[in-house]
Amino acid sequence: MHQQQQSAKEPKLKYKMLKEVLKVNGLNYLFTFHPESKIIVSGSSDCSLKVWSSITGECLRTLIGHSKGVWTSQLSCENILISGSVDATIKVWDAMSGHCLQTLHGHTATIRCLALHANHVVSGSRDTTLRIWNIESGVCSHVLNGHSGAVRCVSFDGDIIVSGEYDNCLKIWDFKTAICPRNFLHVDKIYALQLTANFIVSGGYDSTIRVFATDAKVLKRLLKGHNSPITCLILRKNVLVSGYCLYTLPGVQGHSRAITSLEINDKFIVSASNDGKIKLWVSKLVISYVI
């Protein structure tokens, strides 16, 4: 395998915190924020989800239905919310009305990750499987078997599914056939994934970010710079933002505990942490790493 090592370029980042959007009860496992939406949804160890206005910071409603902590969620541009829980269920919500539209059963352990595209969502679980669901009908079309450990992260672009697990293995799946034609190795446990047309970006327990070409088992870049496990990645256009276990966007206004989720659009970076806070940042990247 041809490998090219390259340290991540240190970006010159001008930023300020716009607002501390919310404080939640219990550990703040996640949030979800669609770039085209004006709401943020947070999930917590208290079993609930909360819908917040990203403009005012007001809590619009609380979604009750899961019996255990909520660890993952996805939000569509139509404000359809998908949530996954330690109770091994997936729920489909209308985030604006608060109504639960579907409850999806099939996994036998914690739902650890979700990836939404159009009317299909892919779920990954600690039961070592992935499942492909139609969120309108509630039907599971495929069960993807092959991982030997808990599935920690998944990314889905409508044609290809990429999943990562605690046994260091990345798998590429064909959405239509549910066949896994290729595997990649990250070297350590995989905590975060992003999929583009040409690349797979993975973040791991080894504190590195690896960039693979999707059409071959080729490591294109090895990005170093973090000194703790990479817990989340987000890629928008040519800007890659990574979060890790100490803080991000450092300063007196930064998070005090692990960053659990990141989202970015043209105006904001949104970060969530186990310190129980979600923060909105206004940012201007002068230099960014281009994959």
C-alpha positions in Angstrom: 0.0 0.0 0.0 1.4 3.4 -0.9 1.2 5.7 2.0 1.8 9.4 2.1 2.2 11.0 5.5 1.4 14.7 6.0 0.8 16.6 9.1 -2.4 18.7 9.3 -1.8 22.3 8.5 -2.4 24.5 11.5 -5.3 26.7 10.4 -5.4 30.4 11.3 -8.9 30.6 12.9 -10.7 33.8 13.8 -13.6 32.9 16.0 -15.9 34.1 18.7 -18.6 32.3 20.6 -22.0 33.6 19.4 -24.0 32.0 22.2 -24.2 29.2 24.6 -27.4 27.7 23.2 -28.4 25.5 26.1 -27.6 23.5 29.2 -29.1 20.1 29.5 -29.7 17.7 32.3 -27.3 14.7 32.4 -24.6 14.0 29.9 -25.1 15.7 26.6 -24.5 12.8 24.2 -25.3 14.5 21.0 -26.9 17.2 19.0 -28.1 17.3 15.4 -28.3 20.5 13.3 -29.2 20.5 9.6 -27.4 23.3 7.7 -30.8 24.3 6.1 -32.8 24.2 9.3 -33.3 26.8 12.1 -33.4 24.2 14.9 -31.0 22.2 16.9 -31.9 18.9 18.6 -30.1 17.6 21.6 -30.2 14.1 23.1 -29.2 13.2 26.6 -28.7 10.5 29.2 -32.1 11.6 30.7 -33.8 9.7 27.8 -35.2 12.8 26.2 -34.6 15.0 23.1 -35.0 18.7 23.1 -35.7 20.9 20.1 -34.1 24.4 20.3 -34.2 27.5 18.2 -30.8 28.2 16.8 -31.8 31.9 16.5 -33.0 32.6 20.1 -31.7 29.6 22.0 -35.2 28.9 23.3 -36.3 25.3 24.0 -39.3 24.8 21.7 -40.3 21.3 22.9 -39.1 18.1 24.6 -39.5 14.8 23.0 -40.3 11.9 25.3 -40.5 8.2 24.2 -37.1 6.5 24.7 -36.7 4.5 27.9 -32.9 4.9 28.1 -30.3 7.5 27.0 -30.3 8.9 23.5 -26.9 8.5 21.9 -27.4 9.4 18.2 -29.7 11.4 15.9 -30.1 12.7 12.4 -32.2 15.7 11.2 -33.5 16.1 7.6 -34.1 19.5 5.9 -37.8 18.8 6.3 -37.2 18.6 10.1 -37.8 14.9 10.3 -35.7 13.6 13.2 -34.3 10.1 13.7 -33.0 9.1 17.1 -31.2 6.0 18.4 -31.1 4.9 22.0 -29.5 2.6 24.5 -33.0 1.0 24.6 -32.1 -0.5 21.2 -34.9 1.3 19.4 -34.9 3.9 16.6 -37.6 6.6 16.6 -38.8 8.8 13.7 -40.2 12.2 14.9 -41.7 15.3 13.4 -39.4 17.7 15.2 -41.7 20.6 14.8 -44.8 19.0 16.2 -43.1 16.6 18.5 -45.1 13.6 17.3 -43.4 10.2 17.1 -44.1 8.8 13.6 -42.4 5.4 13.8 -40.6 3.2 16.3 -38.2 0.8 14.6 -37.3 -2.5 16.3 -34.6 -5.0 15.3 -31.3 -4.2 16.9 -30.6 -6.0 20.2 -28.2 -3.5 21.8 -27.4 0.2 21.9 -27.9 2.2 18.7 -24.5 3.9 18.5 -24.8 5.7 15.1 -27.2 6.8 12.4 -26.7 8.1 8.8 -29.7 9.6 6.9 -30.1 10.0 3.1 -33.5 10.9 1.6 -36.0 8.4 3.1 -33.4 5.8 4.2 -31.4 5.7 7.4 -28.6 3.3 8.2 -28.2 2.4 11.9 -25.1 0.9 13.6 -25.3 -0.9 16.9 -23.3 -2.5 19.6 -24.8 -5.8 18.5 -22.1 -5.6 15.7 -24.7 -5.1 12.8 -25.9 -2.3 10.6 -29.5 -2.1 9.4 -31.0 -0.2 6.4 -34.4 1.3 7.1 -37.1 3.1 5.1 -38.2 5.8 7.5 -41.6 6.2 5.9 -42.7 2.6 6.0 -40.6 1.5 9.0 -39.3 -1.5 7.0 -35.8 -2.9 7.5 -34.6 -3.8 4.0 -31.2 -5.3 4.9 -29.1 -6.4 7.9 -25.4 -5.9 7.3 -23.3 -8.5 9.1 -19.5 -8.5 9.0 -18.2 -6.4 11.9 -16.8 -8.3 14.9 -17.1 -5.4 17.3 -19.5 -2.6 18.2 -20.3 -0.4 15.2 -19.3 3.1 16.4 -19.8 5.3 13.3 -21.5 5.3 9.9 -21.7 7.6 6.8 -24.0 7.2 3.9 -24.3 9.1 0.6 -27.2 7.2 -1.1 -25.1 4.7 -2.9 -22.3 3.8 -0.5 -22.3 3.0 3.2 -19.1 3.3 5.2 -19.0 1.9 8.7 -16.3 1.9 11.5 -16.0 -0.2 14.6 -13.9 -0.8 17.6 -11.8 -3.6 15.9 -10.1 -0.9 13.8 -11.9 -1.9 10.6 -13.6 0.3 8.0 -16.1 -1.4 5.7 -17.5 -0.1 2.5 -21.0 -1.5 1.6 -23.1 -1.3 -1.5 -26.4 0.2 -0.6 -28.4 -1.8 -3.2 -26.8 -5.2 -2.7 -25.7 -4.9 1.0 -22.4 -6.5 -0.1 -19.1 -5.3 1.4 -16.5 -5.3 -1.4 -13.7 -3.5 0.5 -12.2 -3.1 4.0 -9.7 -0.6 5.3 -7.7 -0.5 8.5 -7.3 2.6 10.6 -4.8 0.9 13.0 -6.8 1.8 16.1 -10.5 2.1 17.2 -12.5 4.2 14.8 -14.7 6.9 16.5 -15.7 9.2 13.6 -16.3 9.0 9.8 -17.0 11.3 6.9 -17.7 10.1 3.3 -17.3 12.2 0.1 -17.4 11.3 -3.6 -13.7 10.5 -3.6 -12.5 10.0 0.0 -13.3 8.4 3.3 -12.1 10.4 6.3 -11.7 8.5 9.6 -10.8 9.6 13.1 -9.5 7.2 15.7 -8.4 6.5 19.2 -4.8 6.9 18.0 -5.4 10.7 17.7 -4.9 10.6 13.9 -7.2 11.4 11.0 -6.7 9.2 7.9 -7.9 10.0 4.4 -8.5 7.0 2.1 -9.4 6.9 -1.6 -12.8 5.3 -1.9 -12.0 3.4 -5.1 -8.9 1.6 -3.8 -7.2 0.6 -0.6 -4.9 3.6 -0.6 -4.1 5.8 2.3 -3.8 9.3 0.8 -3.1 11.4 3.9 -2.2 10.9 7.5 -3.1 14.0 9.5 -1.6 14.5 12.9 -1.9 17.2 15.5 -4.4 16.1 18.1 -3.1 14.5 21.3 -6.4 12.7 22.3 -8.9 10.4 20.5 -10.8 12.0 17.6 -14.4 11.8 18.7 -16.1 13.6 15.8 -15.5 14.9 12.3 -17.5 17.2 10.0 -16.6 18.0 6.4 -18.2 20.9 4.5 -16.9 21.7 1.1 -13.1 22.0 1.6 -13.2 22.6 5.4 -12.6 19.6 7.7 -13.3 20.3 11.4 -12.3 17.7 14.0 -13.2 17.4 17.7 -11.3 15.7 20.4 -11.4 14.9 24.1 -10.1 18.0 25.7 -11.6 21.0 24.0 -12.0 22.7 20.6 -11.9 26.3 19.6 -9.7 26.9 22.7 -10.1 29.8 25.1 -12.0 30.8 28.2 -15.2 30.2 26.4 -14.3 26.7 25.2 -15.8 23.4 26.4 -14.5 21.9 29.6 -15.2 18.3 28.8 -15.2 15.9 25.8 -16.6 17.2 22.5 -19.3 14.8 21.4 -20.7 16.3 18.2 -19.9 18.9 15.6 -21.7 20.6 12.8 -20.8 23.4 10.4 -22.5 25.6 7.8 -21.4 28.7 6.0 -21.9 30.9 9.1 -21.6 28.8 12.2 -19.7 26.0 13.9 -21.9 24.2 16.5 -20.3 22.1 19.2 -21.7 19.9 21.9 -19.9 18.5 24.9 -20.2 16.3 27.9 -20.0 19.5 29.9 -23.7 19.7 29.3 -23.5 22.7 26.9 -24.0 23.3 23.2 -22.2 26.4 21.8 -22.6 28.3 18.5 -19.5 29.9 17.1 -19.1 32.5 14.4 -15.9 31.6 12.5 -13.7 32.6 9.7 -11.2 30.1 8.4 -8.3 32.0 6.8 -6.4 28.8 6.0 -8.1 25.4 5.9 -6.9 21.9 5.2 -8.1 20.9 1.7 -8.4 17.1 1.2 
